[in-house]
Amino acid sequence: MMWLRSNERNAAIKHYQNTCQRCHKKGSQAVGREVKIEVHHKEGIGNWDKVEKEIFKELLVPVEKLECLCKDCHKEVTYD
């Protein structure tokens, strides 16, 4: 889910104008004409097992290691 919301993914979709680079179909949400555009890593992902392990280690942690903060407090503890 993290990748689906990433700035890099969104930048690629914007850069390529929400259009498939192979068949040139335009992404659409129109009923009956839905076309979902996905983003592909052209060079692959080198060591997926290592990437997955780091994601679980750093981001997908137990609830005991998380807390809920307002935007201002989150900014304060993250950047100060």
Backbone as CSV, one residue per row, in Angstrom:
resi,resn,N_x,N_y,N_z,CA_x,CA_y,CA_z,C_x,C_y,C_z
1,MET,0.820,-1.196,0.000,0.000,0.000,0.000,0.862,1.258,0.000
2,MET,2.025,1.171,0.626,2.901,2.337,0.680,3.252,2.799,-0.732
3,TRP,3.596,1.858,-1.612,3.972,2.204,-2.978,2.799,2.828,-3.717
4,LEU,1.589,2.363,-3.460,0.423,2.897,-4.162,0.175,4.359,-3.849
5,ARG,0.732,4.847,-2.759,0.536,6.245,-2.371,1.815,7.063,-2.504
6,SER,2.857,6.518,-3.084,4.147,7.194,-3.102,4.183,8.355,-4.087
7,ASN,5.005,9.338,-3.745,5.211,10.483,-4.630,5.828,10.047,-5.954
8,GLU,6.702,9.058,-5.900,7.364,8.579,-7.108,6.365,7.950,-8.077
9,ARG,5.465,7.141,-7.547,4.435,6.520,-8.382,3.549,7.589,-9.000
10,ASN,3.103,8.527,-8.179,2.251,9.601,-8.687,2.967,10.449,-9.736
11,ALA,4.269,10.688,-9.522,5.050,11.469,-10.492,5.154,10.736,-11.825
12,ALA,5.319,9.411,-11.784,5.399,8.632,-13.026,4.083,8.693,-13.788
13,ILE,2.970,8.546,-13.077,1.660,8.612,-13.740,1.451,9.980,-14.364
14,LYS,1.831,11.014,-13.647,1.689,12.375,-14.182,2.619,12.579,-15.384
15,HIS,3.862,12.136,-15.251,4.850,12.304,-16.326,4.380,11.655,-17.629
16,TYR,3.819,10.464,-17.517,3.358,9.731,-18.695,1.881,9.965,-18.990
17,GLN,1.317,11.002,-18.364,-0.047,11.457,-18.622,-1.090,10.341,-18.480
18,ASN,-0.891,9.497,-17.456,-1.842,8.425,-17.143,-2.124,7.547,-18.367
19,THR,-1.075,7.281,-19.136,-1.203,6.535,-20.391,-0.226,5.369,-20.408
20,CYS,-0.700,4.196,-20.873,0.164,3.023,-21.017,1.233,3.314,-22.066
21,GLN,2.477,3.073,-21.713,3.584,3.355,-22.616,3.760,2.292,-23.692
22,ARG,3.052,1.182,-23.599,3.142,0.130,-24.623,1.988,0.192,-25.614
23,CYS,0.749,0.220,-25.120,-0.407,0.192,-26.025,-1.073,1.556,-26.179
24,HIS,-0.642,2.524,-25.367,-1.112,3.915,-25.419,-2.558,4.110,-24.977
25,LYS,-3.114,3.132,-24.228,-4.447,3.326,-23.650,-4.349,4.367,-22.549
26,LYS,-5.341,5.211,-22.466,-5.421,6.241,-21.443,-6.168,5.680,-20.236
27,GLY,-5.668,5.933,-19.034,-6.340,5.495,-17.829,-7.708,6.140,-17.716
28,SER,-8.688,5.381,-17.254,-10.054,5.882,-17.166,-10.800,5.211,-16.034
29,GLN,-11.694,5.972,-15.409,-12.576,5.420,-14.375,-14.017,5.422,-14.866
30,ALA,-14.233,5.726,-16.143,-15.585,5.772,-16.704,-16.227,4.388,-16.627
31,VAL,-17.463,4.346,-16.161,-18.188,3.084,-16.005,-18.273,2.367,-17.354
32,GLY,-17.871,1.101,-17.342,-17.895,0.293,-18.554,-16.652,0.449,-19.414
33,ARG,-15.835,1.444,-19.109,-14.610,1.663,-19.892,-13.402,1.852,-18.974
34,GLU,-13.426,1.169,-17.827,-12.362,1.318,-16.849,-11.035,0.809,-17.401
35,VAL,-9.997,1.605,-17.264,-8.632,1.206,-17.606,-7.755,1.649,-16.445
36,LYS,-7.155,0.691,-15.775,-6.286,0.979,-14.632,-4.846,1.037,-15.112
37,ILE,-4.187,2.150,-14.867,-2.779,2.298,-15.220,-1.946,1.951,-13.991
38,GLU,-0.994,1.062,-14.160,-0.101,0.656,-13.081,1.305,1.143,-13.400
39,VAL,2.148,1.213,-12.395,3.525,1.670,-12.577,4.457,0.474,-12.403
40,HIS,5.356,0.290,-13.357,6.264,-0.855,-13.399,7.704,-0.380,-13.249
41,HIS,8.499,-1.083,-12.448,9.931,-0.794,-12.325,10.644,-1.406,-13.531
42,LYS,11.067,-0.608,-14.476,11.675,-1.106,-15.713,12.939,-1.926,-15.453
43,GLU,13.699,-1.549,-14.439,14.939,-2.269,-14.143,14.737,-3.342,-13.073
44,GLY,13.492,-3.581,-12.697,13.209,-4.566,-11.664,13.598,-4.053,-10.288
45,ILE,13.361,-4.854,-9.297,13.757,-4.528,-7.936,14.818,-5.540,-7.561
46,GLY,16.042,-5.056,-7.409,17.210,-5.896,-7.216,17.038,-7.075,-6.278
47,ASN,16.915,-6.820,-5.017,16.830,-7.880,-4.031,15.527,-7.713,-3.255
48,TRP,14.445,-8.235,-3.806,13.128,-8.035,-3.230,13.040,-8.544,-1.798
49,ASP,13.694,-9.648,-1.489,13.656,-10.183,-0.122,14.238,-9.176,0.872
50,LYS,15.326,-8.514,0.488,15.946,-7.516,1.354,15.025,-6.305,1.510
51,VAL,14.427,-5.851,0.421,13.505,-4.715,0.475,12.330,-5.038,1.389
52,GLU,11.743,-6.203,1.197,10.597,-6.620,2.008,10.966,-6.686,3.494
53,LYS,12.127,-7.225,3.796,12.583,-7.335,5.179,12.728,-5.955,5.816
54,GLU,13.289,-5.007,5.090,13.468,-3.650,5.615,12.135,-2.942,5.816
55,ILE,11.191,-3.163,4.914,9.860,-2.564,5.070,9.219,-3.063,6.359
56,PHE,9.266,-4.355,6.582,8.683,-4.906,7.802,9.436,-4.425,9.045
57,LYS,10.737,-4.316,8.943,11.557,-3.908,10.084,11.307,-2.445,10.456
58,GLU,11.196,-1.566,9.468,11.127,-0.136,9.729,9.713,0.449,9.714
59,LEU,8.806,-0.074,8.900,7.502,0.559,8.721,6.325,-0.235,9.272
60,LEU,6.309,-1.511,9.038,5.168,-2.333,9.442,5.459,-2.960,10.795
61,VAL,5.358,-2.126,11.815,5.732,-2.531,13.158,4.484,-2.794,14.012
62,PRO,4.635,-3.491,15.128,3.495,-3.742,16.016,2.928,-2.426,16.547
63,VAL,1.654,-2.447,16.906,0.956,-1.261,17.392,1.653,-0.649,18.612
64,GLU,2.320,-1.465,19.411,3.019,-0.964,20.589,4.142,-0.005,20.224
65,LYS,4.616,-0.062,18.997,5.694,0.817,18.543,5.173,2.017,17.758
66,LEU,3.872,2.233,17.797,3.247,3.342,17.074,2.495,4.244,18.039
67,GLU,2.237,5.465,17.618,1.372,6.362,18.371,0.636,7.264,17.393
68,CYS,-0.498,7.766,17.811,-1.280,8.678,16.992,-0.979,10.103,17.423
69,LEU,-0.672,10.967,16.446,-0.351,12.361,16.720,-1.089,13.258,15.742
70,CYS,-1.382,14.489,16.177,-1.921,15.453,15.230,-0.795,15.853,14.276
71,LYS,-1.139,16.490,13.188,-0.157,16.870,12.171,0.957,17.732,12.767
72,ASP,0.591,18.699,13.615,1.596,19.599,14.195,2.558,18.861,15.131
73,CYS,2.019,18.008,16.008,2.883,17.252,16.918,3.763,16.266,16.157
74,HIS,3.214,15.643,15.116,4.000,14.710,14.320,5.171,15.433,13.656
75,LYS,4.895,16.605,13.125,5.957,17.411,12.511,7.019,17.767,13.546
76,GLU,6.566,18.137,14.742,7.492,18.539,15.803,8.427,17.398,16.213
77,VAL,7.881,16.213,16.432,8.735,15.105,16.875,9.569,14.525,15.740
78,THR,9.138,14.706,14.510,9.874,14.154,13.372,11.025,15.052,12.935
79,TYR,10.801,16.353,12.940,11.774,17.275,12.336,12.528,18.146,13.327
80,ASP,12.219,18.058,14.615,12.953,18.881,15.595,14.016,18.087,16.296
